[in-house]
């Protein structure tokens, strides 16, 4: 039976199906509307660095055919075949999108869905309706993304603008439609649809379903008898064709360059709990990297020298002038995820995704957009008693509604940690915000010689995200029998780790000459895979 996803829900593909040859179907319709349904193959920086992985009506498959556009069938407006074990290593995300072709808005659509079929059985479905949108003309429906293993996320995020704006968001370019040639023998524009008849569906194709789109049937498994060519549908593609930067013919696509460090600062390693979208994107494929400070920026591939490009280090003088050029490096970052770091010290949460309220530290909101309500989250009498006794009391506010909330506190570094049924221990002082769907409780660490007889921490478990604060850039260490840490520097550790007090317990007092000044040390033990997080700062 198919699992029904809500907006923001995520799961490992291996938890949905053991197969890697998947059918993805999209059903979307509205009175008088036509749609372009596409798949963007994005790199580690969530950019379309290789235009060959923009799968749409004019480019129906990737070079190695790991992503293929199948057409309308089995009650779906559009469908794809995705073979996960054939996707190249430089592709980290597949974003499935739908855009209105021509006039119209997403608020006019009826009930729709995106679904995954494996082995002829529908394993997951995310349903949406037009009431979830307003004036948007595009929507990010769902993502396959690589995070250790391939996972699926129901996104459902509206996007202002059409397919061209969506393409620019992913780092691509919009090609202008070429004028008609006066000579009849002249070739068609380079991005025009091919003149020959469409090729028949591959042998794995899904047989055409009867004309009953109201009750879509699940697609049979790949490897079924050859399907007939899809029945022509209503005109879906009337807008100028969109194209990303072209890769050199016959050439190989190099991996994306690492993001440059801000001017005047050394390169930073990836931050704990952050995904690559937070790193400044590298130069798009086909363009040169930004020039060093004090030199003229080189022109992008095939273009004149422009002004400051997205991804240019901060502090580099801009070639162009004006307010927009000056503010370009600080624009809001949108990744289609519920939690999105805007920089190292600022986190954005989209309450419209997932439908789950957020609990945040009181006073941590610095800005919000949309209709958002903030209310006091009381811990109750018992919670206050436990918090006062253990020092793990959290003064929280509850954020609900439809909009985006920006959170920060004292310039601390912020790290979003996604839990999927596992757990993590974090001191209440290091917690900025978390999804209300997570369960949390005070955990006691026993130890002799400690004031009060024990140390305490907060344990978070379940499915959701917790945002952790650190002073500076932390380090993540694996747990071994010889792993010790100062309790005032430890930020978090995996809840499955065993924590004991080391034999060298000391109080931070100069009780006698020559005292080291070190406080309580903790020893961590656990099976492989457990970790601790330590910050370069002692509380």
C-alpha positions in Angstrom: 0.0 0.0 0.0 1.3 3.4 -0.9 2.5 5.7 1.8 0.7 9.1 1.8 3.2 11.9 2.3 2.4 15.4 3.5 4.4 18.5 2.5 7.9 18.3 4.1 7.8 14.5 4.7 11.1 12.7 3.8 12.1 9.1 3.7 15.0 6.9 2.5 14.2 5.2 -0.8 15.4 2.0 0.7 12.7 2.3 3.3 10.1 2.6 0.5 11.3 -0.1 -1.9 14.5 -2.2 -2.4 14.4 -1.4 -6.1 16.4 1.4 -7.8 14.5 1.4 -11.2 11.6 3.7 -10.4 8.7 5.2 -12.2 7.7 8.8 -11.2 4.3 10.0 -12.2 2.9 13.6 -12.0 -0.8 14.5 -12.3 -1.6 18.2 -12.5 -4.5 19.9 -14.3 -6.5 23.1 -14.3 -9.3 24.6 -16.5 -7.7 26.2 -19.6 -4.1 25.6 -18.3 -1.2 23.7 -19.8 1.9 22.7 -18.0 5.6 22.0 -18.5 6.8 19.2 -16.2 10.5 18.9 -15.9 13.3 17.3 -13.9 16.5 19.2 -12.9 19.6 17.2 -12.1 21.6 19.3 -9.7 25.1 19.1 -8.3 26.3 19.3 -4.7 25.7 23.1 -4.7 22.1 22.6 -6.0 23.1 24.1 -9.3 22.4 22.9 -12.9 26.1 22.8 -13.7 25.5 20.4 -16.7 22.6 21.3 -19.0 22.4 17.7 -20.2 20.6 16.8 -16.9 17.8 19.3 -17.4 15.2 16.8 -18.6 12.2 18.4 -20.3 10.1 18.1 -23.5 13.0 19.1 -25.7 15.6 16.9 -24.0 13.9 13.7 -22.9 16.8 11.8 -21.4 20.2 12.2 -19.7 23.4 11.0 -21.5 23.5 7.6 -19.7 19.7 7.4 -19.7 19.5 7.3 -15.9 16.6 9.9 -16.2 14.1 9.6 -19.0 10.9 11.5 -19.8 8.2 9.0 -20.7 5.2 11.2 -21.5 1.5 11.0 -20.3 0.4 7.4 -19.4 -1.4 5.4 -16.7 -3.5 8.5 -15.7 -0.4 10.7 -15.2 0.0 14.0 -16.9 3.7 13.3 -17.3 6.0 10.5 -16.1 9.7 9.7 -15.8 11.9 6.7 -15.4 14.7 7.1 -12.8 17.4 4.5 -12.4 19.2 5.6 -9.2 22.2 3.2 -9.4 23.1 4.7 -12.9 23.0 8.4 -11.9 26.5 9.8 -12.1 28.4 10.9 -8.9 28.3 14.6 -9.7 24.4 14.6 -9.6 23.2 15.0 -6.0 19.6 15.9 -6.4 16.7 15.4 -8.8 14.1 18.2 -8.5 10.7 17.5 -10.2 8.9 20.7 -11.1 5.7 21.9 -12.8 5.2 25.3 -14.4 2.3 27.0 -16.1 2.8 27.3 -19.8 1.2 30.6 -20.7 -1.2 32.6 -18.6 -2.5 31.3 -15.3 -1.6 30.6 -11.6 -1.1 27.6 -9.5 -4.1 28.6 -7.4 -6.3 27.5 -10.4 -5.2 23.9 -10.4 -7.3 21.0 -9.1 -6.2 18.1 -7.0 -2.9 16.7 -8.2 0.0 14.5 -7.0 3.5 13.1 -7.5 3.9 9.4 -7.0 6.6 6.8 -7.1 6.0 3.3 -8.5 8.4 0.4 -8.1 7.9 -3.1 -9.3 4.4 -2.2 -10.6 3.3 -1.1 -7.1 2.8 2.5 -6.0 5.0 3.0 -2.9 4.5 6.7 -2.1 2.2 9.5 -3.1 2.2 13.2 -2.3 -1.1 15.0 -3.1 -1.6 18.7 -3.4 -4.4 21.2 -4.4 -4.6 24.7 -5.8 -5.7 26.0 -2.4 -2.1 25.6 -1.1 -0.9 28.3 -3.6 -1.7 31.9 -4.6 -0.1 33.7 -7.5 2.8 31.3 -8.1 3.3 30.1 -11.6 5.6 27.2 -10.8 5.9 24.6 -8.0 8.7 22.3 -6.8 6.8 19.0 -6.4 9.4 16.6 -4.9 13.1 15.8 -4.7 15.3 12.8 -4.9 18.4 13.8 -3.0 21.6 12.1 -2.0 22.4 12.2 1.7 24.6 9.1 2.4 21.8 7.3 0.5 19.1 8.4 -1.9 16.0 9.8 -0.2 12.7 11.3 -1.3 11.2 14.6 0.0 7.7 15.9 -0.7 8.4 19.6 -1.3 5.2 21.3 -2.6 6.8 24.8 -2.6 5.3 27.4 -4.9 7.7 29.6 -7.0 7.0 33.0 -8.5 7.7 33.3 -12.2 7.6 30.5 -14.9 10.0 28.0 -16.2 12.6 30.6 -17.0 12.7 32.0 -13.5 12.9 28.4 -12.1 15.8 27.7 -14.4 17.6 30.9 -13.4 17.1 29.8 -9.7 19.1 26.6 -10.4 21.9 28.5 -12.2 20.8 27.9 -15.8 20.2 30.5 -18.5 17.3 31.3 -20.7 18.0 31.1 -24.5 16.2 33.6 -26.6 14.0 32.2 -29.4 15.9 32.5 -32.7 14.1 34.5 -35.5 12.7 32.5 -38.4 15.3 32.2 -41.3 14.1 33.7 -44.6 15.6 30.8 -46.7 13.4 27.7 -46.7 16.5 25.5 -46.7 17.9 27.1 -43.6 18.2 25.0 -40.5 15.7 25.3 -37.6 16.7 27.1 -34.4 19.1 25.1 -32.4 16.7 24.4 -29.6 13.6 23.8 -31.8 11.7 20.5 -31.4 13.0 17.8 -33.8 11.2 17.5 -37.1 11.1 13.7 -37.1 8.3 11.8 -35.4 8.9 11.0 -31.7 10.6 7.7 -31.1 8.6 4.9 -29.5 8.6 4.4 -25.8 11.5 2.2 -24.5 10.8 -1.5 -23.9 10.3 -1.0 -20.2 7.6 1.6 -20.9 4.3 1.4 -19.1 1.3 0.5 -21.3 -1.2 3.2 -21.9 -4.1 3.3 -19.5 -7.7 3.7 -20.4 -9.0 7.3 -20.5 -10.0 7.4 -16.9 -7.6 10.1 -15.4 -9.9 10.4 -12.4 -8.9 7.0 -11.1 -5.2 6.5 -12.1 -3.9 3.0 -12.2 -0.5 2.1 -10.8 2.2 1.6 -13.5 3.4 -1.9 -14.1 7.0 -2.8 -13.3 9.7 -1.8 -15.7 10.6 -4.7 -18.1 6.9 -5.1 -19.1 6.0 -5.5 -22.9 6.8 -2.6 -25.1 4.3 0.3 -24.8 2.8 2.1 -27.7 3.7 5.6 -28.4 1.9 8.0 -26.0 -1.4 9.3 -27.3 -1.1 13.0 -28.3 -2.3 15.3 -25.6 -3.4 18.9 -25.7 -0.7 21.4 -26.6 1.6 21.7 -23.5 4.6 23.6 -24.8 3.7 27.0 -26.4 6.3 29.1 -24.6 9.9 29.7 -26.0 12.1 26.7 -25.3 14.4 27.0 -22.3 18.0 25.9 -22.3 20.8 25.9 -19.8 24.5 26.6 -20.7 25.7 24.1 -23.3 28.5 21.7 -22.5 31.3 21.3 -25.1 30.3 18.5 -27.6 32.1 15.3 -26.8 33.7 16.8 -23.7 33.6 15.6 -20.2 32.0 17.5 -17.4 34.5 18.4 -14.6 33.3 18.3 -11.1 32.1 21.7 -9.7 34.9 23.8 -8.2 34.8 24.4 -4.5 33.1 27.6 -3.3 35.6 30.5 -2.8 36.2 31.7 0.7 35.0 35.3 1.6 37.6 37.9 0.9 40.0 38.3 3.8 39.1 35.0 5.4 40.6 31.5 5.1 38.6 28.7 3.5 36.2 27.1 5.9 35.4 23.3 6.0 31.8 22.2 5.7 29.9 23.1 8.9 28.5 20.4 11.2 24.8 19.7 10.4 24.8 21.8 7.3 24.1 20.6 3.7 26.0 21.8 0.7 23.4 24.4 -0.2 24.8 26.7 2.5 28.2 26.9 0.7 28.5 29.6 -1.8 28.0 28.0 -5.2 30.9 27.5 -7.6 31.1 29.1 -11.0 28.5 27.4 -13.4 30.0 25.1 -15.9 31.2 26.8 -19.0 32.1 30.0 -17.1 35.4 31.0 -15.6 35.8 31.4 -11.8 35.7 34.9 -10.3 38.9 36.9 -10.6 41.1 37.4 -7.5 40.6 40.6 -5.5 41.9 43.7 -7.4 41.6 42.1 -10.8 39.0 42.5 -13.5 36.4 39.7 -13.5 36.7 37.5 -16.6 33.8 37.3 -19.0 31.6 34.2 -18.7 31.8 31.6 -21.5 30.7 33.2 -24.7 29.6 36.5 -23.1 30.9 40.0 -22.5 32.3 40.8 -19.0 29.3 41.3 -16.7 28.9 42.7 -13.2 29.3 40.6 -10.1 28.1 37.0 -10.6 26.3 34.9 -8.0 29.0 33.1 -6.0 31.6 35.8 -6.2 33.5 36.3 -2.9 32.3 39.1 -0.7 34.5 42.2 -0.8 35.4 41.8 -4.5 34.6 45.1 -6.3 31.7 44.8 -8.7 32.0 45.5 -12.4 28.6 47.0 -12.4 27.1 49.8 -10.3 23.8 50.3 -8.6 21.9 49.2 -5.5 20.8 45.8 -6.9 24.4 44.8 -7.7 25.6 45.8 -4.2 22.9 43.7 -2.5 23.2 40.7 -4.8 25.6 38.7 -2.5 23.2 39.0 0.4 20.0 37.9 -1.2 17.7 35.3 0.5 18.7 31.7 -0.2 15.8 29.4 -1.2 16.5 25.7 -1.6 13.1 24.2 -1.5 13.8 22.7 2.0 12.0 23.4 5.2 15.2 24.6 7.0 17.6 26.7 5.0 20.8 28.4 6.4 21.1 31.9 5.0 24.6 32.2 6.3 26.6 30.8 9.3 24.6 32.8 11.8 21.1 33.0 10.3 18.5 30.2 9.8 15.2 30.3 7.8 12.4 27.9 8.5 9.4 27.7 6.0 6.3 26.9 8.1 4.3 26.2 5.0 6.3 23.0 4.4 5.5 20.0 6.6 2.6 21.6 8.5 4.4 21.2 11.8 4.8 24.1 14.2 8.3 25.1 15.3 9.5 25.7 18.9 12.2 28.3 19.1 14.0 30.1 21.9 12.2 33.2 23.0 13.5 36.3 21.3 15.4 34.4 18.5 13.1 35.7 15.7 14.8 38.5 13.7 12.4 38.7 10.8 9.4 36.8 9.3 7.3 36.8 6.1 3.7 35.8 5.7 1.0 35.1 8.3 2.9 33.7 11.3 1.6 33.6 14.9 4.0 33.5 17.9 2.8 32.2 21.2 4.3 31.4 24.6 5.2 27.7 25.0 4.9 26.8 28.7 6.6 23.8 30.2 4.0 23.3 32.9 4.6 23.1 36.6 6.5 19.7 36.4 8.6 20.9 33.5 9.6 24.1 35.3 10.5 22.1 38.4 12.7 19.7 36.3 14.2 22.6 34.4 15.1 24.5 37.6 16.6 21.5 39.2 18.7 20.4 36.2 19.5 23.6 34.5 17.9 22.3 31.3 14.9 24.7 31.2 14.2 26.1 27.8 12.2 29.3 27.4 10.3 28.6 24.2 7.9 30.2 21.8 5.6 28.4 19.4 5.7 29.5 15.7 2.7 28.6 13.6 1.0 29.8 10.3 2.1 30.1 6.7 5.3 32.0 6.1 9.1 32.0 6.7 10.7 32.8 10.0 14.4 33.9 10.3 16.1 32.9 13.5 19.4 33.9 15.1 21.0 34.6 18.5 24.1 36.5 19.5 25.8 35.8 16.2 26.3 32.1 17.1 27.0 29.6 14.4 23.8 27.6 13.6 23.6 24.0 12.4 20.4 22.2 11.3 20.4 18.5 12.2 17.8 16.3 10.7 16.7 13.3 12.7 14.9 10.3 11.1 14.0 8.1 14.0 17.4 8.4 15.6 18.4 10.6 18.6 20.9 13.2 19.7 21.8 14.7 23.1 22.2 18.5 23.2 22.5 20.8 26.2 19.5 23.1 26.4 21.8 26.1 26.2 22.9 25.0 22.8 19.4 24.6 21.3 18.0 27.4 19.2 14.9 25.8 17.6 13.3 22.4 16.7 10.3 20.9 15.1 7.4 20.3 17.5 7.2 16.7 16.1 10.4 15.8 18.0 10.2 14.2 21.5 12.5 15.7 24.1 13.4 15.0 27.7 16.0 15.7 30.3 18.7 12.9 30.5 20.8 12.4 33.6 24.5 11.5 33.5 25.6 10.0 36.8 29.0 10.7 38.3 30.6 10.8 41.7 32.4 14.0 42.8 30.2 16.2 40.5 28.4 19.1 42.2 24.8 17.9 42.6 25.7 14.3 41.9 25.1 14.4 38.1 25.2 16.2 34.8 22.1 16.8 32.7 21.4 17.2 29.0 18.4 17.2 26.6 17.7 14.2 24.5 15.8 14.7 21.2 14.3 11.7 19.3 11.9 11.1 16.4 11.6 12.6 13.0 12.3 16.3 12.5 15.0 18.9 12.7 16.8 20.5 15.6 19.0 23.6 15.2 22.1 23.7 17.4 24.2 26.7 18.3 28.0 26.7 18.6 30.7 29.2 19.4 32.8 29.0 16.3 33.2 26.1 13.9 32.8 22.7 15.7 34.5 19.4 15.1 32.8 16.0 14.9 34.8 13.1 16.3 34.0 9.4 16.2 33.4 7.7 19.6 36.2 5.4 20.6 37.2 3.9 24.0 39.8 6.6 24.3 37.6 9.6 23.5 37.5 12.2 26.3 36.1 15.7 26.3 35.6 18.7 28.6 32.0 18.8 29.5 32.0 22.6 29.0 33.2 22.3 25.4 31.0 19.4 24.3 27.9 20.5 22.3 26.2 17.3 21.4 26.6 13.5 21.0 24.7 10.6 19.6 22.1 9.3 22.1 23.3 5.7 21.7 26.7 6.7 23.1 27.6 5.6 26.6 28.8 8.5 28.7 30.8 8.0 31.9 32.8 10.3 34.2 36.6 10.0 33.7 38.8 9.2 36.6 40.5 12.6 36.4 37.5 14.6 37.8 38.5 18.1 38.9 36.7 21.3 39.9 37.6 24.5 38.1 39.2 26.1 41.2 42.7 26.9 42.0 42.5 24.8 45.2 46.2 24.2 45.2 49.2 25.5 43.4 49.8 23.9 40.0 46.2 23.0 39.4 45.5 22.5 35.7 42.3 24.4 35.7 40.4 21.7 33.9 36.8 20.9 34.9 34.8 17.7 34.6 36.0 15.3 31.8 33.6 12.9 30.1 34.5 9.6 28.5 32.4 8.4 25.6 32.0 4.8 24.5 29.8 3.2 21.8 29.5 1.1 18.7 31.0 2.4 15.4 28.9 5.2 14.0 28.5 7.1 17.3 29.9 10.6 17.5 30.5 13.7 19.6 30.5 17.4 18.6 33.0 19.7 20.3 33.2 23.5 19.9 36.3 25.6 20.2 35.0 27.4 23.2 34.2 26.5 26.9 30.9 27.7 28.3 
